[in-house]
Amino acid sequence: MEERVLTHEEVIDFSEREESHFYDNKAFDVGGKKIQKISVAFANADGGEFVVGIKDKKDEVDVSKRWEGIEDKESFNHIFQNLLEITPSIPHRIEFLKDNNDKYALRIIIEKSESVHRTSSNTIYVRQSAQSIPLRDPHKIQTLSYSKRESSYEDTIVKSALAEDIFESSEVKKFLKDYSPMSHPIDFTINQNLIDRTTYEPRTAGILLFSDNPTPILPKRCGIKISRYDTDLETPERDNLKEQFTIEGCLYNQIQEAAQIVTQVMESIQIMSATGLIKALYPHETIWEVLVNAVIHRDYSISDDTQILIYNNRIEVISPGTLPGYVTLENILDARFSRNSKLVRILNKYKDAPNKDMGEGLNTAFQKMEEFRLKPPTIKEVGNYLKVTIAHTPLASPEETVLKYLKMNLQIKNREARSVTGIKSENIMKNVFYRLRDQKLIEPVMSKTGNRVVAWKLTNHSR
């Protein structure tokens, strides 16, 4: 059984670490039921780790007193016994953590499993954010079982690569500089199962995460392509393409660079609103969360880049692969299932993790759009791809938007109205005008010949 000697700083780091989708800690006197509950939840979700021998924050405010340190390793035997009572047995590793007083805590690292696991009381748990949630609905248990049989491309061996492509990269060195406990690149990549422990051949996940440039190594396309179209048409023409960017490199850098480029591109776009031309402002959090989800949850077995299409009135993010496991368009804001559990888990270990709010990302994206008074993103499966559209469509009703526009302008045409309301159909827009006309709030502006309506304006009554 492995043993790791910690510095005082690393002891403090463990003691103040926040519980999350991938991490938990318990005091030494934790009961066997909780040990099994956490272990089963991690194995049934995306994997994770927990440390026994650290008091909870609510029980000990002083971080320097949370570490309990036990002198006798055999005092942890009840934990080993409870792990053995889980069915089927879970994939895990155990590591003793020793402080500078020669006292121990116990670290249990659990892999995402291909089986559905149960505690000795026959209860199934899954990890959601920082909670271990019981799963009792027979239908949900069945769908979890089906999803477990899905293999992930991130686990495949990359025959064209060497282990050195991972543990000698500048990226893994930069990552481990901020990682606690202090680890050697070879030890870390093997312990995280990014390299096959028998053959030392690298897995796809390891190359994506830590190779300085995965693109020439992997047999599949795995970058991000950003395209700027100077139009709001549903199907742009070639002449509308203004500029393109191709982003490669490790996943962490891809996400950071893509977010920066999208922000720069958006600064130059103006959009017609109820108050006239305005800068196209979208919540930063919405763009970030949709981008992160597209990169970490896409299907890397499909040889294509993640696409970000920026139009005058919307942003479309298209990622290869349909929804994973038991996630559907209906439950996507509530369900938690990772196609690429290693990518998700390791990215979450970065000091400035792109997915630090694991489990809440898309909910945040939707919430921020509402705060900006914009309609929520739309999510669609299009063939073998997932398309998320972030539109600059006001949350106000079309009628409210038209009246607000006319408070600032003398008249409004059908095309202008469709632009500010986000309505695509000319006939649907006409019906909005007719409803406002019937309420005597607007009246038509006729052509010079008087035989057709060319625009609409406020009635004297509604001015």
C-alpha positions in Angstrom: 0.0 0.0 0.0 1.4 3.4 -1.0 2.6 6.0 1.4 3.1 9.7 0.7 4.9 12.1 3.0 3.2 15.6 3.0 4.7 19.0 3.7 3.0 21.2 6.2 1.7 23.3 3.3 0.2 20.2 1.7 -1.6 19.2 4.9 -3.2 22.6 5.0 -4.1 22.4 1.4 -6.0 19.1 2.0 -7.6 20.5 5.1 -9.0 23.6 3.4 -10.0 21.9 0.1 -13.6 22.4 -0.9 -15.8 19.4 -1.3 -16.9 18.9 -4.9 -18.2 16.5 -7.5 -14.7 14.9 -7.3 -13.6 15.4 -3.8 -14.8 14.7 -0.2 -13.3 14.4 3.2 -14.4 12.8 6.5 -13.3 12.7 10.1 -11.6 9.6 11.3 -14.7 8.4 13.2 -16.8 8.3 10.0 -19.1 5.3 10.0 -19.0 2.4 7.5 -22.2 3.4 5.9 -20.8 6.8 4.8 -17.6 5.2 3.5 -19.6 3.0 1.3 -22.0 5.8 0.3 -19.2 8.1 -1.0 -17.3 5.3 -2.6 -20.3 3.9 -4.5 -21.4 7.5 -5.6 -17.9 8.2 -7.1 -17.7 4.9 -8.9 -21.2 5.3 -10.3 -20.5 8.8 -11.5 -17.1 10.2 -12.8 -14.7 8.9 -10.2 -13.1 11.0 -7.5 -11.2 10.8 -4.2 -11.8 11.3 -0.5 -9.6 11.5 2.5 -10.5 10.0 5.9 -8.9 11.9 8.8 -9.9 15.5 8.1 -12.7 17.1 10.1 -15.5 18.9 8.3 -15.4 22.7 8.1 -18.7 23.0 10.0 -17.2 21.0 12.9 -13.8 22.7 13.0 -13.5 26.3 11.9 -9.7 26.5 12.5 -8.1 25.0 9.3 -4.9 24.1 11.3 -7.0 21.8 13.5 -8.9 19.9 10.9 -6.2 17.4 10.2 -6.6 14.5 12.7 -3.6 12.4 12.0 -3.7 8.8 13.4 -0.5 7.1 14.6 -1.5 3.5 14.0 -2.3 2.5 10.3 -4.3 -0.5 11.6 -6.9 2.0 12.9 -8.1 2.4 9.4 -9.0 -1.3 9.0 -12.7 -0.6 9.3 -12.5 1.4 6.1 -10.9 -1.4 4.2 -13.5 -3.8 5.5 -16.4 -1.5 4.3 -14.8 -1.1 0.9 -14.8 -4.9 0.5 -18.5 -5.0 1.3 -19.5 -3.0 -1.8 -20.9 -5.0 -4.7 -19.4 -5.5 -7.1 -16.0 -4.5 -5.9 -15.0 -0.9 -6.9 -11.9 0.1 -8.9 -9.8 2.0 -6.3 -6.4 2.7 -4.9 -5.4 3.5 -1.3 -2.7 5.8 -0.2 -1.5 6.7 3.3 -0.8 10.4 3.8 1.8 11.0 6.5 2.3 14.4 8.1 5.6 15.7 9.6 4.5 14.2 13.0 4.4 10.7 11.5 0.6 10.6 11.8 -1.6 9.3 9.0 -4.7 10.1 7.1 -6.1 7.8 4.4 -6.7 8.8 0.8 -9.0 6.6 -1.3 -8.9 7.3 -5.1 -11.8 5.8 -7.0 -12.1 5.4 -10.8 -15.3 5.7 -12.8 -16.6 2.1 -13.1 -18.2 0.1 -15.9 -20.5 -1.5 -13.4 -23.4 -0.2 -11.2 -22.3 -0.5 -7.6 -24.4 -0.9 -4.4 -23.6 -0.5 -0.7 -24.0 -3.5 1.7 -27.6 -2.3 2.3 -28.3 -2.6 -1.5 -28.5 1.2 -2.1 -27.2 2.8 -5.2 -25.7 6.3 -5.0 -24.4 8.7 -7.6 -22.3 11.8 -7.1 -23.9 15.2 -8.0 -21.9 18.3 -7.2 -20.8 17.8 -3.6 -23.5 15.4 -2.7 -23.9 11.6 -2.8 -27.5 11.1 -4.0 -29.5 7.8 -3.6 -30.9 6.4 -6.8 -34.1 4.5 -6.2 -36.2 5.0 -9.4 -36.0 1.6 -11.2 -36.0 3.4 -14.6 -33.1 5.6 -13.7 -31.2 2.6 -12.3 -31.8 0.8 -15.6 -30.6 3.8 -17.7 -27.5 4.1 -15.5 -26.8 0.4 -16.1 -27.2 0.9 -19.9 -24.9 3.9 -19.9 -22.2 2.1 -18.0 -21.8 -0.3 -20.9 -20.8 2.6 -23.2 -17.0 2.7 -23.8 -15.3 6.0 -24.0 -12.8 7.0 -26.6 -10.7 8.8 -24.0 -9.6 5.4 -22.7 -8.2 4.1 -26.0 -4.5 3.6 -26.3 -2.7 5.9 -28.8 -0.2 3.6 -30.6 1.4 6.4 -32.4 2.4 8.2 -29.2 4.9 7.7 -26.4 4.4 8.1 -22.7 7.0 10.9 -22.9 4.5 13.0 -25.0 2.6 13.3 -21.7 5.0 13.3 -18.8 7.8 15.3 -20.5 5.5 18.1 -21.8 5.6 21.7 -20.6 1.9 21.5 -19.9 2.1 18.7 -17.3 5.0 20.5 -15.6 3.0 23.7 -15.4 0.0 21.8 -14.1 1.9 19.9 -11.4 3.6 23.1 -10.2 0.2 24.1 -8.7 -1.0 20.6 -7.8 -1.1 19.2 -4.3 0.2 16.8 -3.1 3.5 17.3 -4.9 3.8 14.6 -7.6 6.3 13.5 -10.3 4.8 13.6 -13.8 5.3 9.8 -14.3 3.6 9.0 -10.9 0.7 11.4 -11.6 -0.1 10.2 -15.1 0.1 6.5 -14.1 -1.9 7.0 -10.9 -4.6 8.9 -12.9 -4.7 6.1 -15.4 -3.7 8.4 -18.3 -1.0 5.8 -19.2 -1.6 2.1 -19.3 -0.1 0.7 -16.1 1.2 -2.4 -17.8 2.5 -1.3 -21.2 3.1 2.4 -20.4 1.3 3.4 -23.6 -0.5 6.7 -23.4 -4.3 7.0 -23.5 -6.2 9.5 -25.6 -7.2 11.4 -22.5 -3.6 11.9 -21.4 -2.6 13.2 -24.9 -5.6 15.6 -25.0 -4.8 16.9 -21.5 -1.1 17.2 -21.4 0.5 16.9 -24.8 1.7 20.3 -25.9 0.1 19.7 -29.3 -2.2 16.7 -29.5 -3.3 17.3 -33.1 -0.4 15.7 -35.0 -0.3 12.8 -32.5 -4.0 11.8 -32.4 -5.6 10.1 -35.5 -8.7 12.3 -35.0 -9.3 16.1 -35.3 -9.6 17.5 -31.9 -9.3 21.3 -32.0 -11.6 24.3 -32.0 -12.5 26.3 -35.1 -14.1 29.8 -34.8 -15.8 31.4 -37.8 -17.2 34.9 -37.9 -20.1 35.5 -40.3 -21.2 39.1 -41.0 -24.9 38.2 -41.3 -27.9 37.1 -39.3 -29.1 34.6 -42.0 -29.9 31.1 -40.9 -27.8 29.7 -43.7 -24.9 32.0 -44.4 -23.3 32.4 -47.8 -19.6 32.1 -48.5 -19.3 35.9 -49.0 -20.6 36.3 -45.4 -17.5 34.6 -43.9 -15.4 37.4 -42.5 -12.6 35.6 -40.6 -11.6 32.2 -39.2 -9.4 31.0 -36.3 -8.1 27.4 -35.7 -7.1 26.6 -32.1 -5.0 23.6 -31.2 -2.9 22.5 -28.2 -3.9 20.9 -24.9 -7.5 21.2 -23.8 -7.0 23.7 -21.0 -5.2 26.1 -23.4 -7.8 25.5 -26.1 -10.6 26.6 -23.8 -8.7 29.7 -22.6 -7.7 30.8 -26.1 -11.1 30.2 -27.6 -12.8 32.2 -24.9 -10.4 35.1 -25.5 -10.9 35.1 -29.3 -14.7 35.0 -29.0 -14.6 37.9 -26.6 -12.4 39.9 -29.0 -14.6 39.1 -32.0 -17.8 40.1 -30.1 -16.5 43.5 -29.2 -16.8 44.6 -32.9 -20.4 43.4 -33.4 -23.4 45.8 -33.1 -27.0 44.6 -33.2 -30.3 46.3 -33.7 -32.3 46.6 -30.5 -35.5 48.3 -29.3 -33.4 51.3 -28.5 -31.4 51.3 -31.8 -27.9 49.9 -32.6 -26.2 48.5 -29.5 -23.1 46.4 -28.8 -24.0 42.7 -28.8 -23.6 41.9 -25.2 -23.9 38.3 -24.0 -23.3 37.0 -20.5 -19.6 36.0 -20.2 -20.6 33.1 -18.0 -23.0 31.7 -20.7 -20.4 31.7 -23.4 -17.8 30.2 -21.1 -20.0 27.4 -19.8 -21.3 26.4 -23.2 -17.8 26.4 -24.6 -16.4 24.3 -21.7 -19.2 21.8 -22.0 -18.7 21.5 -25.7 -14.9 20.7 -25.3 -15.0 18.3 -22.4 -18.2 16.4 -23.2 -17.8 16.0 -27.0 -17.2 12.7 -28.7 -13.5 12.5 -29.5 -14.0 9.4 -31.6 -15.5 11.7 -34.3 -12.8 13.3 -36.4 -13.9 16.8 -36.4 -13.2 20.1 -34.5 -15.6 21.8 -32.1 -17.2 24.6 -34.1 -18.0 28.1 -32.8 -20.0 30.2 -35.4 -20.4 33.9 -34.5 -23.2 35.7 -36.4 -24.5 39.2 -36.0 -27.4 38.1 -33.8 -26.3 34.8 -32.3 -23.5 32.4 -31.4 -23.7 28.7 -32.3 -21.5 26.1 -30.6 -21.5 22.8 -32.4 -19.7 19.8 -30.8 -19.2 16.3 -32.3 -21.4 13.6 -30.8 -24.9 13.4 -29.4 -25.9 13.5 -25.7 -24.1 10.9 -23.7 -25.6 8.1 -21.5 -29.0 8.8 -20.1 -28.9 12.6 -20.7 -31.7 13.8 -22.9 -32.8 17.2 -24.2 -35.5 17.1 -21.6 -33.3 16.4 -18.5 -30.0 18.0 -19.6 -30.1 20.7 -16.8 -30.6 18.0 -14.1 -28.9 14.9 -15.3 -25.2 14.3 -14.7 -23.2 12.0 -17.0 -19.8 12.4 -18.4 -18.7 10.7 -21.6 -15.1 11.7 -20.8 -14.8 11.3 -17.0 -11.0 11.5 -17.1 -11.0 14.8 -19.0 -13.6 16.2 -16.7 -11.9 15.0 -13.5 -8.4 16.2 -14.4 -9.4 19.6 -15.7 -11.2 20.1 -12.4 -7.9 19.7 -10.7 -6.4 22.8 -12.3 -5.8 25.7 -10.0 -8.1 27.8 -12.1 -10.3 25.0 -13.2 -12.5 25.7 -16.3 -15.2 23.4 -14.9 -14.8 24.4 -11.2 -18.6 24.6 -10.9 -19.0 21.0 -12.1 -22.7 20.1 -12.3 -23.9 23.7 -12.3 -22.4 25.0 -15.6 -25.4 24.8 -17.9 -27.8 26.0 -15.2 -25.5 29.1 -14.7 -25.6 29.6 -18.5 -29.4 29.7 -18.5 -29.6 31.8 -15.4 -27.3 34.5 -16.7 -29.2 34.8 -20.0 -32.3 35.6 -17.9 -30.5 38.2 -15.9 -29.5 39.9 -19.2 -33.2 39.7 -20.2 -32.4 37.5 -23.1 -34.1 34.2 -24.1 -32.4 31.0 -22.9 -30.0 29.1 -25.1 -31.5 26.4 -27.3 -30.0 22.9 -27.5 -30.6 20.6 -30.4 -29.2 17.3 -31.7 -28.5 17.7 -35.4 -27.4 14.4 -36.9 -24.3 13.2 -34.9 -23.7 16.7 -33.4 -25.0 18.8 -30.5 -25.8 22.4 -31.4 -26.2 25.1 -28.7 -27.5 28.5 -29.9 -27.0 31.6 -27.8 -29.3 34.2 -29.5 -29.5 37.9 -28.8 -33.3 37.7 -28.5 -34.9 39.8 -25.8 -36.9 38.1 -23.1 -39.6 40.7 -23.5 -42.7 39.8 -25.6 -42.5 40.9 -29.3 -45.2 43.4 -28.7 -43.3 45.0 -25.8 -40.1 45.2 -27.9 -41.9 46.8 -30.9 -43.5 49.5 -28.7 -40.2 50.2 -27.0 -38.5 50.6 -30.4 -41.3 53.0 -31.6 -40.7 55.1 -28.5 -37.3 55.8 -29.9 -38.0 55.8 -33.6 -40.8 57.2 -35.8 -41.6 53.9 -37.5 -40.7 50.2 -37.8 -40.6 47.9 -40.8 -41.1 44.2 -40.8 -37.4 43.4 -41.3 -36.4 45.8 -38.5 -39.0 44.3 -36.2 -37.8 40.7 -36.9 -34.2 41.8 -36.1 -35.1 43.3 -32.7 -37.5 40.6 -31.6 -35.7 37.6 -33.0 -38.7 36.4 -34.9 -37.7 34.7 -38.2 -41.0 34.5 -40.0 -42.3 37.6 -41.9 -45.9 36.4 -41.4 -45.6 35.8 -37.7 -44.2 39.3 -37.4 -47.3 40.6 -39.3 -49.5 39.0 -36.7 -47.7 40.9 -33.9 -48.4 44.1 -35.8 -52.0 43.2 -36.3 -52.5 42.5 -32.5 -51.0 45.9 -31.7 -53.2 47.5 -34.3 -56.3 45.9 -32.9 -55.4 47.4 -29.5 -55.2 50.8 -31.3 -51.5 51.1 -30.2 -50.0 51.3 -33.7 -51.2 52.2 -37.2 -49.9 51.4 -40.7 -47.7 53.7 -42.7 -48.9 53.3 -46.3 -46.9 53.5 -49.6 -47.1 56.6 -51.8 -49.7 54.8 -53.9 -51.7 53.9 -50.8 -52.1 50.3 -51.7 -49.7 48.6 -49.3 -48.3 48.8 -45.8 -44.6 49.7 -45.8 -44.2 50.3 -42.0 -45.9 50.9 -38.7 -46.0 53.8 -36.3 -47.5 54.6 -32.9 -51.0 56.0 -32.9 -51.5 59.4 -31.4 -53.3 57.7 -28.5 -50.3 55.6 -27.5 -47.6 58.3 -27.9 
